[in-house]
Amino acid sequence: MAAVIDLLAAAGALFVLDQSSKWMVQALRIRHVNSSRGVYARGDARAGLVLTWVVALASATALHASGQTFQTQASMAGVGAALGGAAGNLLDILRRRSVLDFIDLRWWPVFNIADVGIVAGLAVAFWPVV
């Protein structure tokens, strides 16, 4: 049960951090990009993305419950960060039909906090435990 709480806490924290950073970027008029894809405008595609997120949450929870994987607090926090980041971008897609990106390294595609949570969270979740 504690591991599921870790997952939910990490997901919530990343989600709030992502959404508040996007709000600040817009409020402070910081240069940002609305990354849109044609698929984001289609209702059936958006419903599919929501379903995919729910299946990912259910799968991670089932894998943890089975005792096969995601058995450490760090791995559950990593899964939570990835799910929280995905939820942040999904909310953008549902509300704006685009994802607000604002971190521009000049040598990498523009991204946001949610993207960092997804990539870093999955790296932590699948990091081999010694």
N, C-alpha and C positions, 0 to 999 in steps of 0.2 A: 504494500500500500504506500509506503514511504517513497518508493521509486516512482510511482504514478504521480505522487504529489510533486516530486522533483521535475518530472516531465511537464506537468501543468504549470508549475512556477516558472520554469525556463521559457515555455511557450508564451505565457502571459507577459513576462518581462520583455522578451524580444518583440512581441507584437506591440506593446505600449511604446517601447523605444523607437521602433520603426515608424509607427503612426505619428508620434510626437515630433520626430525628426523631419518627416515629410511636411507636417503642419508648419514647423518653424521655417523650413526652406521656402515655403510659399509665403508665409507672413512677412519674412524678412527680405523677400524678393531676391533670394539667392538664385543664381543661374541653375536651371534644372531642365531636364528633358522628359517629355512624356513619351515613353516607349510604348507604341501601340502596334498591335498586330491585327490583321483582319479578323482573326479568329476571336479576338476579345469582344467584338461587336455581336457575335452570334450567340443567341440565348442558349441554344443547345450545347455549344462549346463551353460557355460559362457554367452551365449546370454540370457538365462533365468534369470541369476543373474542381468544382465543389465536391462532387462524388469522389474524385481521386484523392482529395485532401482527407475526406472522412475515411476512406479505405486505408490510407497511409496511417492515420491515427489508430484505427482498429487493428491493423497489422502489427504496428509497433507494440501495442498493448498486449496482443495475443502472443507475440514472440517473447516478450518479457515474462508473461504468465507461464509460458511453456518451459521456462528455465533454460532455453537454448541460447539466447543472446540478450543483450541489453540488461545485464545483471548488475552493473555498477551504477552508483549515483551519477558518475560522470557520463556514462553512456546514455542514461535516461535524460540527463540535462541536455546532452547533445541532440538527442532526438527531439526534445522539447524546443530547443532553439531553432532547429530546422523546421519543425511544424509551425512555430510562431512566425518565423520569417515567411514561410509559404502562405500563412494566413494573412500577413500584412500585404503581400503582393496580390493575393486573391481578393482582398477587400478593395484594393485599388482597381482591379479589373472589374469588379462588380459595380463599383461606384462611378468610375471615370472612363471605363473601357480602355484604360492604359495604365502603365506602371510609372510612377514618378521616380526617376533616377537623378542623382545629384552629385555623386562622388566621381570626379573625373581625374584620373591619373595621367591623362594625355596619351598613354601608351597601352591602355586597356579600355575595353568598352565601358561606358558610364554605368554605374551600378548604385545600389542603395544599401541601407542597413539590413534590410530583409535578406538581400542576396548574401551578405556576409554571414548572417545567422544560418542560412541554409547550408552554405559551403563549410563553414567552420563547425557547425553543429554536426553535420554528417561525418566530418573528419574525426571529431571527438567520439561520436557514437560508434564508429567502426574501427577506432584505433585498437590495435591488438593489446590485450591485457597480458602482462607478463607474469 
